[in-house]
């Protein structure tokens, strides 16, 4: 379980760095990938209460790298 938490946390940090200050992943308009990412992040924030991932996303993730 600890390895999985670390892997997902690393992925979230990498996503934060990849997005940076951009509004969308691949340009000025949302794409399918943005919708998929939004769905996954929404599950973490609104359905996984008090998870280590929720705590990571509640902070400014990009700075936590």
C-alpha contacts under 8 A as a table, 3 or more apart, distances in Angstrom:
res1	aa1	res2	aa2	distance
1	X	4	X	5.16
1	X	5	X	6.33
2	X	5	X	5.19
2	X	6	X	6.31
3	X	6	X	5.13
3	X	7	X	6.17
4	X	7	X	5.07
4	X	8	X	6.16
5	X	8	X	5.34
5	X	9	X	5.99
5	X	52	X	7.41
5	X	53	X	7.79
6	X	9	X	5.08
6	X	10	X	6.07
7	X	10	X	5.14
7	X	11	X	6.25
8	X	11	X	4.98
8	X	12	X	6.21
8	X	53	X	7.66
9	X	12	X	5.13
9	X	13	X	6.26
9	X	53	X	6.40
9	X	56	X	7.41
10	X	13	X	5.12
10	X	14	X	6.12
11	X	14	X	5.04
11	X	15	X	6.08
12	X	15	X	5.05
12	X	16	X	6.22
12	X	57	X	7.92
12	X	61	X	7.73
13	X	16	X	5.04
13	X	17	X	6.36
13	X	61	X	6.01
13	X	62	X	6.26
13	X	64	X	7.25
13	X	65	X	5.94
14	X	17	X	5.09
14	X	18	X	6.08
14	X	65	X	7.88
15	X	18	X	4.96
15	X	19	X	6.10
16	X	19	X	5.26
16	X	20	X	5.95
16	X	61	X	6.15
16	X	62	X	5.14
17	X	20	X	5.01
17	X	62	X	5.61
18	X	25	X	7.83
19	X	22	X	5.45
19	X	23	X	7.49
19	X	24	X	7.13
19	X	25	X	5.97
20	X	62	X	7.26
22	X	25	X	6.99
22	X	27	X	7.93
23	X	27	X	7.94
23	X	28	X	7.09
24	X	27	X	5.78
24	X	28	X	6.28
24	X	29	X	6.48
24	X	30	X	5.64
24	X	31	X	7.77
24	X	34	X	6.45
25	X	30	X	7.46
25	X	31	X	7.76
25	X	33	X	7.35
25	X	34	X	6.15
26	X	29	X	7.64
26	X	30	X	7.58
26	X	31	X	7.23
27	X	30	X	7.41
30	X	33	X	7.96
30	X	34	X	5.85
30	X	35	X	7.45
31	X	34	X	5.30
31	X	35	X	6.62
32	X	35	X	5.09
32	X	36	X	6.28
33	X	36	X	5.06
33	X	37	X	6.15
34	X	37	X	5.13
34	X	38	X	6.01
35	X	38	X	5.04
35	X	39	X	6.19
36	X	39	X	5.15
36	X	40	X	6.42
37	X	40	X	5.20
37	X	41	X	6.13
38	X	41	X	5.14
38	X	42	X	5.91
39	X	42	X	5.14
39	X	43	X	6.30
40	X	43	X	5.22
40	X	44	X	6.51
41	X	44	X	5.09
41	X	45	X	6.18
42	X	45	X	5.10
42	X	46	X	5.71
42	X	47	X	7.54
43	X	46	X	5.44
43	X	47	X	5.04
43	X	48	X	6.59
44	X	47	X	5.80
44	X	48	X	5.06
44	X	49	X	7.68
44	X	51	X	7.82
44	X	53	X	6.58
44	X	54	X	5.78
45	X	48	X	6.26
45	X	49	X	7.07
45	X	54	X	5.37
45	X	57	X	7.49
46	X	49	X	6.75
48	X	51	X	5.68
48	X	54	X	6.94
49	X	54	X	6.90
50	X	54	X	6.27
50	X	55	X	6.93
51	X	54	X	5.22
51	X	55	X	6.58
52	X	55	X	5.26
52	X	56	X	6.34
53	X	56	X	4.98
53	X	57	X	6.21
54	X	57	X	5.16
54	X	58	X	6.08
55	X	58	X	5.16
55	X	59	X	6.77
56	X	59	X	5.70
56	X	60	X	7.89
56	X	61	X	6.28
57	X	60	X	6.91
57	X	61	X	5.86
58	X	61	X	7.65
59	X	64	X	7.98
60	X	63	X	5.77
60	X	64	X	6.84
61	X	64	X	5.10
61	X	65	X	7.04
62	X	65	X	5.85
